[in-house]
Amino acid sequence: MAWAAPVNAASIYASCDSEVVSDDEKFVCQIRSGDGKKMRDLSVEVDEVGSVDNFKAIPYSWVTNQSAFYFLVQTSSVSSGQLASMFDFLNRIVYPAGKQKMGFATAGASFDEKAPLGSSRLRIDNAIRAIRSMTPKLDEPSVVLASIEKAIVKLAGEEAERRAVVVISDSDPSTSGVSESKIADLARDNQVALYLVSFGRNKQEPSVVLKKLGRDSRGGTHDVTDLPRQQLLEFASELSTHLENGFILSFDARGLPQASEIRLSANLDGVGQASADPITVERQTEDSWIDAGRSFVSDNLFMLLAALGLGVGGIFVLRSLGAKNRSARFADSHGAPDEVAGIDDHEYTGEATIVGNSFPDADGRKPKAWLEIVGDHGERVPLHSGNIQVGRSKDSDIRLENSSVHRQHAMIQMDADGSFSIHDLGTKNGVFVNGARCSQRTLANGDLIELGEVKLRFADVPA
């Protein structure tokens, strides 16, 4: 898998890979913000081709996507007060939920794994509780930084879409036998982010090594030395969102170059437009002669028509139309509805029609919930388990025929506990629940959902 490097302080991190299923090759990319900021207006460009407007974007969620975290805590060369704060932090954050896998180890004079990756919540709880009764040795050097490589190797063998090592340490742990560049390279090569959480003594800031490891591994370094206990616990609850945010994007590789250079960008809340560096991905398959022929005709239409003797006026019109189609960006279709989709420039009416639906996992079973259009017709559709895409696109599971609805507007997911949640797919018009705009939200019976000018009512089905 290829990784893109960060480009600014409010970085977007991205990775792309090629996947082949039944001779059908797709590029699958992951995109996230480095500090958990929400993103919208996603854009994909491929070198020599231009904008890609047919990609699918699904929000990353710990409920449906596999994440793996390995926690490494320093237990020597720290004070009892530091260790007590570390315990509070661990007790809040090391709590696997959904499809998360977690592992835990201590690093005093040696590396000691207490709970392997994928351990039960009970085993992890017992391992963390044991820290509270430890008596740290202040004069004993810790191998916490030297143990990061072991944690990375353990994560590298895990089937997970996102991976991170979380190091809980003093602000200036021993660097004996440590090569920060080697650790950072190993982390990047194995798609592992490093998060360094610094509990300093006497208001000491994190060392240069801690800052470098967080920056160079596409993770981060966080100084929690002066945080009151309540704020520390709040930070512990939020840290996982720095890894578990953003989207998974996929699009057809057919017609794209064998070595495709992919550029991903998005609009970050409070920051503006941000981009990841270009990512070059090698295709695993070659296009058939039919696909290659179509691509050749598309790329050389002007010359072919000229050779056939078509009038200059006709050539100009066709060339202009082709250029217009190539320049239609997905950011536009994901943003304000545009003329490329064949939409008139009229005011939104708020009226909508549900057309061409295909409901995942329906197969005659009783629905788990309903989604109903608010209005005269009151059309409603059943909701079942799975990811249900709502939008104006003909590929949407629930297709809303209204000019204010984006082609790919929202995703409705049934979570592990049977509840439903709605996720904004990075749109300009947004998703509103009970009048409040949200990027994602768990739905309750009677909630009013607004997608553009269309109003929908969510209704539970009694058990």
HUJOWO-V804280 format. One record per residue. N is the residue number from 1. RES is the residue in one letter. D_LAST is the distance of its C-alpha to the last C-alpha in Angstrom with 1 decimal. Layout:
# HUJOWO-V804280
n = [N N]
res = [RES RES]
d_last = [D_LAST D_LAST]
This chain:
# HUJOWO-V804280
n = [1 2 3 4 5 6 7 8 9 10 11 12 13 14 15 16 17 18 19 20 21 22 23 24 25 26 27 28 29 30 31 32 33 34 35 36 37 38 39 40 41 42 43 44 45 46 47 48 49 50 51 52 53 54 55 56 57 58 59 60 61 62 63 64 65 66 67 68 69 70 71 72 73 74 75 76 77 78 79 80 81 82 83 84 85 86 87 88 89 90 91 92 93 94 95 96 97 98 99 100 101 102 103 104 105 106 107 108 109 110 111 112 113 114 115 116 117 118 119 120 121 122 123 124 125 126 127 128 129 130 131 132 133 134 135 136 137 138 139 140 141 142 143 144 145 146 147 148 149 150 151 152 153 154 155 156 157 158 159 160 161 162 163 164 165 166 167 168 169 170 171 172 173 174 175 176 177 178 179 180 181 182 183 184 185 186 187 188 189 190 191 192 193 194 195 196 197 198 199 200 201 202 203 204 205 206 207 208 209 210 211 212 213 214 215 216 217 218 219 220 221 222 223 224 225 226 227 228 229 230 231 232 233 234 235 236 237 238 239 240 241 242 243 244 245 246 247 248 249 250 251 252 253 254 255 256 257 258 259 260 261 262 263 264 265 266 267 268 269 270 271 272 273 274 275 276 277 278 279 280 281 282 283 284 285 286 287 288 289 290 291 292 293 294 295 296 297 298 299 300 301 302 303 304 305 306 307 308 309 310 311 312 313 314 315 316 317 318 319 320 321 322 323 324 325 326 327 328 329 330 331 332 333 334 335 336 337 338 339 340 341 342 343 344 345 346 347 348 349 350 351 352 353 354 355 356 357 358 359 360 361 362 363 364 365 366 367 368 369 370 371 372 373 374 375 376 377 378 379 380 381 382 383 384 385 386 387 388 389 390 391 392 393 394 395 396 397 398 399 400 401 402 403 404 405 406 407 408 409 410 411 412 413 414 415 416 417 418 419 420 421 422 423 424 425 426 427 428 429 430 431 432 433 434 435 436 437 438 439 440 441 442 443 444 445 446 447 448 449 450 451 452 453 454 455 456 457 458 459 460 461 462 463]
res = [M A W A A P V N A A S I Y A S C D S E V V S D D E K F V C Q I R S G D G K K M R D L S V E V D E V G S V D N F K A I P Y S W V T N Q S A F Y F L V Q T S S V S S G Q L A S M F D F L N R I V Y P A G K Q K M G F A T A G A S F D E K A P L G S S R L R I D N A I R A I R S M T P K L D E P S V V L A S I E K A I V K L A G E E A E R R A V V V I S D S D P S T S G V S E S K I A D L A R D N Q V A L Y L V S F G R N K Q E P S V V L K K L G R D S R G G T H D V T D L P R Q Q L L E F A S E L S T H L E N G F I L S F D A R G L P Q A S E I R L S A N L D G V G Q A S A D P I T V E R Q T E D S W I D A G R S F V S D N L F M L L A A L G L G V G G I F V L R S L G A K N R S A R F A D S H G A P D E V A G I D D H E Y T G E A T I V G N S F P D A D G R K P K A W L E I V G D H G E R V P L H S G N I Q V G R S K D S D I R L E N S S V H R Q H A M I Q M D A D G S F S I H D L G T K N G V F V N G A R C S Q R T L A N G D L I E L G E V K L R F A D V P A]
d_last = [44.2 46.1 45.6 46.8 48.5 47.7 49.9 49.6 48.3 45.0 44.7 42.4 42.1 41.5 41.6 41.7 41.9 42.3 39.8 40.5 38.0 39.6 42.6 40.6 41.6 39.7 40.5 37.7 38.3 36.7 37.5 37.0 38.8 40.7 39.5 35.9 36.9 34.5 36.0 35.9 38.3 38.4 41.5 42.7 46.4 48.2 51.9 54.0 51.0 49.8 46.3 43.4 41.0 38.6 36.9 33.1 32.0 28.8 28.2 28.7 25.8 25.6 22.0 23.3 27.1 29.1 31.2 33.7 35.4 38.3 39.5 43.2 44.5 48.1 49.0 52.8 55.1 52.6 52.8 50.6 49.3 48.4 46.6 44.6 43.5 42.7 40.5 38.5 38.1 37.0 34.7 32.7 32.9 32.8 29.1 27.6 24.2 22.5 25.2 28.0 30.8 33.1 36.4 38.8 42.6 45.3 48.8 51.6 54.8 52.8 49.4 47.0 43.5 41.1 37.9 38.0 35.8 32.3 32.6 29.7 28.8 30.4 33.6 33.9 33.3 36.0 38.4 38.0 38.4 41.7 43.1 43.1 45.7 47.9 51.4 52.3 55.9 57.3 60.3 58.4 57.8 54.2 53.4 50.2 51.5 53.1 49.8 47.9 49.2 47.6 44.2 44.5 45.5 42.4 40.1 42.1 41.0 37.2 35.1 33.8 33.8 35.1 37.1 38.7 40.9 40.7 44.0 44.2 47.9 50.9 52.3 55.2 54.4 57.1 57.7 59.9 59.6 57.1 57.5 55.0 55.7 55.0 51.7 50.7 51.7 49.8 46.6 47.0 47.9 44.7 42.4 41.9 41.9 43.6 42.5 45.2 44.2 47.4 47.9 51.6 54.2 56.3 54.5 55.5 54.0 52.5 55.3 56.3 55.0 51.4 51.5 52.8 50.2 47.3 48.9 50.1 46.9 44.7 43.0 44.4 46.3 45.0 47.1 45.1 48.2 48.2 44.5 43.5 40.8 38.0 39.0 39.3 35.7 34.6 36.7 35.2 31.7 33.0 35.3 32.9 32.3 36.0 35.1 31.5 32.0 33.1 32.4 32.8 34.9 35.9 38.4 40.6 43.8 45.6 48.7 48.8 51.8 52.0 52.2 49.8 50.2 46.8 46.6 43.3 43.1 40.7 40.8 40.0 38.8 41.9 44.2 44.4 45.0 45.2 45.9 45.9 49.2 49.5 48.0 49.8 47.8 49.5 48.0 47.6 48.3 50.8 50.2 51.4 54.6 52.7 50.6 53.8 55.6 53.0 53.2 57.0 57.1 54.7 56.7 60.1 59.4 62.2 64.9 63.9 64.2 67.4 68.8 68.0 69.9 67.2 68.5 68.3 66.3 63.7 63.5 63.0 60.1 58.3 58.9 57.6 54.4 53.9 54.5 52.0 49.3 50.0 49.9 46.5 44.6 40.9 41.1 41.9 39.1 36.7 38.4 39.6 39.1 42.6 45.0 44.7 41.4 43.2 41.9 44.1 45.1 43.5 41.4 37.6 36.2 32.5 31.7 29.9 29.0 26.5 28.6 28.7 25.2 24.1 20.5 20.3 18.4 17.2 18.9 17.0 13.5 10.4 10.5 8.6 10.3 13.4 16.9 19.1 22.8 24.0 26.9 28.3 26.8 23.2 22.5 19.1 18.0 14.9 14.2 13.7 14.9 18.6 21.1 21.1 24.5 25.0 28.6 31.6 32.6 32.5 30.9 27.9 24.5 23.9 27.4 28.3 31.7 33.1 36.2 34.7 32.0 33.2 33.3 31.0 29.3 26.0 23.6 19.8 18.5 15.2 16.1 15.9 13.3 10.8 12.2 14.4 18.1 21.0 24.5 27.8 30.0 33.1 33.7 36.3 34.3 31.4 27.7 27.0 23.8 24.3 28.0 28.4 29.5 27.8 28.3 24.7 21.8 18.2 16.3 14.4 12.8 16.0 18.3 21.4 22.7 26.4 28.0 31.6 31.8 28.5 25.6 22.0 18.9 15.7 12.5 8.9 6.3 3.8 0.0]
